[in-house]
Amino acid sequence: MRVLLVEDDAELAREVAAGLRGIGAVVLIAADFAAGLRSARLEEQDVMILDVMLPGGSGFALCRSLRDIGLTTPILMLTARDAVEDRVVGLDAGADDYLTKPFALQELRARVRALARRRPALAPRTVTIADLEIDLAARRAHRGDRVIELTAKEFALLECFALHPDEVLDRATITAHVWDDNHDPFTNVLEVLVRRLRRKIDDDFEPKLIHTMRGAGYRLGP
């Protein structure tokens, strides 16, 4: 699950990001209106969290701008104000949910998970490749009659492949989906993760589905 958090309070942003990473989310942080708009347009997200008070423009205006350019990603608004009028403005701007500060991290997590399940119906929810079936909504996978037990990062990698079946994905594309700004691109963590996923997906099965394309990246397909 990918989450864009647009919040100018650096300490709060770190706390929220850490809490969401605890449930397997990849969190991208933007600190102002312009950065939030740019990030939302450049990378697909599962959920966007917008603070109402932002440098360069309000979260309400950002929400409206995102809807005006056709983005249907679920949006959660964060605000320190609890006035009914503010909630109405946010919902009228296109927000899907509203949370007032201060809030419990458990509630934020629950709301984000609920919004992620409400992604547009046009996004594929189940992907089948050979005898491998991947349920993106329930975050489950099985091959044949065997359930594949996956960690959060392993599933994020498999999800990245599943959204681009039979395509060769380069390192940059994969790392942008699986990790966030905390990722060190100079480590071999991607290769390690691919090996772990390959053991679970391909060992004892035919045909092999995870392929290394030397000098190009990786591909999921027969």
N, C-alpha and C positions, 0 to 999 in steps of 0.2 A: 504494500500500500504506500502510495506517494502522497505527501501532504505539503502544501505550500502554506507557510505561516508568515503573515504580513503583520509585524509587530515592532514598534520603535523602541520599546522598553527592552534593552538588551538582556537584563537579568531575567525578566519574565520569559522572554523568548527562549533563553537557554533552558529554563526549568520546564517549559512546555515541550520543547523539542526532546529533552531527555526523557520525559514521561511518555511521549508518543513512541520514541525509539524502543521503549520497554515493551511495547506490544508489536514490535516488528516493523514500524513505519520508517520510511525514508523521509526525512524532513528537510525541506529547503526553506531558509529564512530570508525574508526581505524586510528592510527597515523603513521603507517609505513608499508613497503612492507610486512613483515612477518605477522603482525596482520591482514592486509587486506586479504592476501591469506587465512589465517586460518579462518577468519570470513566468507568469501565467500564460503568456502568449507563446513563449519559446518551448515549454515543456508540459506535456500532459500530466495532470494530477488526478488523484482519486478524490481528494477533499481539499478545499481551501479555507483557511481560517483568517479572517480579516479583523484587525482592531479598528474601532470606529475613529479614533483620534490618531491621524497619521500626518507626518510632515509631507507637505506638497498636495494635500487633498484628503478628504474624509474617506473612511472605509465605505460609507454609503455610496459616495461617488465612484469609488473603485469598483464596488459590486455592480453598479449600474453600467459602468464602462465595459466590464467583462461580459455582462449579459448582452450589451449592445453589439459586441463583436461576435456573438454567437456561441460563447462558451456556456455549456450546460453543467459543468462540474458543480457538485453540491458545495454550498458556501455556508460557513458558520461565522456569525458576527460576534465579536467580543467587545464589551463596553463596560465602563465604570458606572454608567447611568442605567437606571431601572425604570425610566418613564415609559408608559404605554406608548406615547407618541413616538419615541425612539424605536421601539420594536416595530411599530407600524411602518415607519420610514424604511427600516431595514428590509422588512418583508416586501414592501412595495418596490424596493430597488432590485429585488430578485434573490434575496437571501433565503436559505432553506431552514435555518435554525438560528437561535440567539442565546447567548450565555453572558450573564452579568458577572463582572469582577466584584469581589474575589470569588473564585470558584474552586470546587474540589477537583483535583486531577482525575480522580476516578470517573467523575461525571463527564469531564471533557473527553476522556478516552471512550466512554460509552457512546457519547453523541457522535464522535468521529467515526466509530465503527458502524453506527446506525446509518450515517450519511453515506459511507462508502458502499453500503449495501444498496443504496438508492441511486447508484450511478445510472446514466441513461441506458435505456433498454437496448440501444443499438450497439453498445459495447458487448463483445462476446463474453458469455458467462461460463460456458463449458467448451473446452477445446479438446478434440480427439485427434491423435496422431498415431497411426497404426493401432496397437492395442493399449496405448497410453491415453488415459482420460484425465483431464485437469479441470477441476471445478474452481474457477477463479473467485467466485463469490464466497464459497465455503472454505477456500484455501485447503483443498484436499486433492490428492492424486492417487490413482491406482493404475497398475498395469496388469492386464489379465484379471485374475481374481485376487491379486495381492495388493493390499493397501501400502502405499509408499509413505513412510514416516519421514517428514522433512522439518528441518529447523526453519526459522523465519527467513534467514538469508538464503537457504537452499530453495525455499519456495519462491522468493523474490527472483532468483535467477531463473527458475523454471518458468515463472510467469512471464519474464522478459522474452524467453524463447517462444513461449506459447502464443504471445501476441504477435509474433513475427515468424510463423511456421515456415520452415524450409528456406528461410532467408539467412544469408551470412551476416552475422552481427559483429561489428568490430568492438575492440576493447572499450572505446569511449562510450559507445551506445549502451553497452552492458553495465559499465560502472555507474553511468548516470541514472540508470533505473534501480540498481541494487543498493547503491550507497548514496551518501549525501556529502555535504561539505567536509565532514570529518575524515573522508577516505583519503589515504595516501596512495597516489597513482603509481608510485615507484616500488611498491611491494609486489610480491607474487601471490597476494591473497585471492585474486581472481582465479589463477590457475589451481590453487588449492581447493577453492569452492567448486570449480568445474569437476575436478577429480572426485570430490565427495559426492556430487550429484550424479555423476556418471556411474559410480559404483551402485548407487541405489536404483537408478533408472535402467541401466543396461546389463549389470551383472546377472547372469542366469537367464537372460532374455535374448531373443532374436526377433526382428533385426535390431542391430544397434542403432540408437537414435541420436546420440550426442556426438557430433563430429568436430574435430579440430581441423580448420582450414588454414594450413600453415601460411603465415604472413598476412592473413586476412581476418581471422576471428573464429567464431564457432557457429554451428548450424544445428538446429533440431529438426530431424526428419529421417525417414527411412534411408 
